[in-house]
């Protein structure tokens, strides 16, 4: 499947299995050992989920200073994924710009952290 081709249809029940939550980035660390330029993020999803780690290839549009305090959306119920020596616990969501660089998906208002996408 290409990045622009529509995905195969799913049911609403399939959609409900994906747990997308709002978190706030609390810390950003360099990730020089990543194959592609990336940051290590610490994202706070509130008391029920806590702080989770994520690797994100978002260095084109964002500096660490831009990211701390920013609300983002992430999938919180995928299994952790080993990326080099780093264990990424959530998938931070983004979409490609015209050159393929990642632009983060985020709410346009300051909604409470931990809120679930529906």
C-alpha positions in Angstrom: 0.0 0.0 0.0 1.3 3.5 -0.8 1.2 6.4 1.6 -1.5 8.0 -0.6 -3.7 5.0 -1.4 -6.8 4.6 0.9 -6.6 1.8 3.4 -9.0 -1.2 3.2 -12.3 -0.5 4.9 -12.6 -1.4 8.6 -15.5 -1.6 11.0 -16.4 0.9 13.6 -15.5 -1.8 16.2 -12.0 -2.0 14.6 -11.6 1.8 15.0 -12.6 1.6 18.7 -9.7 -0.8 19.3 -7.2 1.9 18.6 -6.7 4.0 21.7 -5.6 7.5 20.6 -5.1 9.9 23.5 -4.0 13.5 24.1 -0.7 13.9 25.9 1.6 16.8 26.7 5.3 16.6 25.9 7.2 17.0 29.2 10.8 16.4 27.9 12.7 16.0 24.6 16.0 14.3 24.3 18.3 13.9 21.3 18.4 10.5 19.6 21.7 10.5 17.7 21.9 6.7 17.4 18.6 6.6 15.4 18.9 5.7 11.7 16.9 8.7 10.7 17.0 12.0 12.7 14.6 11.7 15.6 13.9 12.8 19.2 13.1 10.8 22.3 9.9 12.2 23.8 8.5 11.9 27.3 4.7 12.4 27.0 2.3 12.8 30.0 -1.1 11.3 29.4 -2.4 11.9 32.9 -2.8 9.7 36.0 -4.5 6.8 34.3 -1.8 6.2 31.7 1.1 8.1 33.1 4.2 9.3 31.3 5.2 7.3 28.2 8.3 7.4 25.9 8.1 7.8 22.2 10.6 8.1 19.3 9.5 10.6 16.7 11.1 11.7 13.4 10.1 15.3 13.8 13.4 17.1 13.6 12.6 19.0 10.4 9.9 21.2 11.7 10.5 21.1 15.5 13.2 21.9 18.0 13.2 20.5 21.5 12.3 24.0 22.8 9.2 24.1 20.5 8.0 20.7 21.7 8.1 20.9 25.5 4.6 21.8 26.7 2.9 21.0 23.3 -0.2 18.7 23.2 0.0 15.8 20.8 -2.0 12.8 19.9 -0.6 9.3 20.2 -1.7 5.7 20.0 -1.3 4.3 23.6 -2.3 0.7 23.2 0.2 -0.6 20.7 2.9 -3.0 22.1 6.2 -1.2 22.9 8.6 -1.2 20.0 12.3 -1.4 20.2 14.1 1.3 18.2 17.8 0.8 18.5 18.5 0.7 22.2 15.3 2.8 23.0 11.9 1.3 23.8 9.1 3.4 22.3 5.9 2.9 24.3 3.5 5.0 22.2 3.1 6.0 18.6 3.0 9.8 18.3 0.8 10.8 15.4 1.8 13.0 12.4 1.1 13.6 8.8 3.6 14.3 6.0 4.1 17.8 4.6 4.7 18.3 0.8 8.3 16.9 1.2 7.4 14.0 3.4 8.6 15.5 6.7 6.4 14.8 9.7 4.0 17.4 11.0 2.4 16.5 14.4 -1.3 16.0 14.8 -2.6 17.9 17.8 -5.8 19.4 19.1 -6.4 23.1 18.2 -7.5 23.9 21.8 -6.0 23.1 25.2 -8.0 20.0 26.0 -7.3 18.0 29.1 -4.5 15.4 28.8 -5.6 11.8 28.7 -8.7 12.6 26.6 -9.5 9.9 24.1 -10.1 10.5 20.4 -13.6 9.7 19.2 
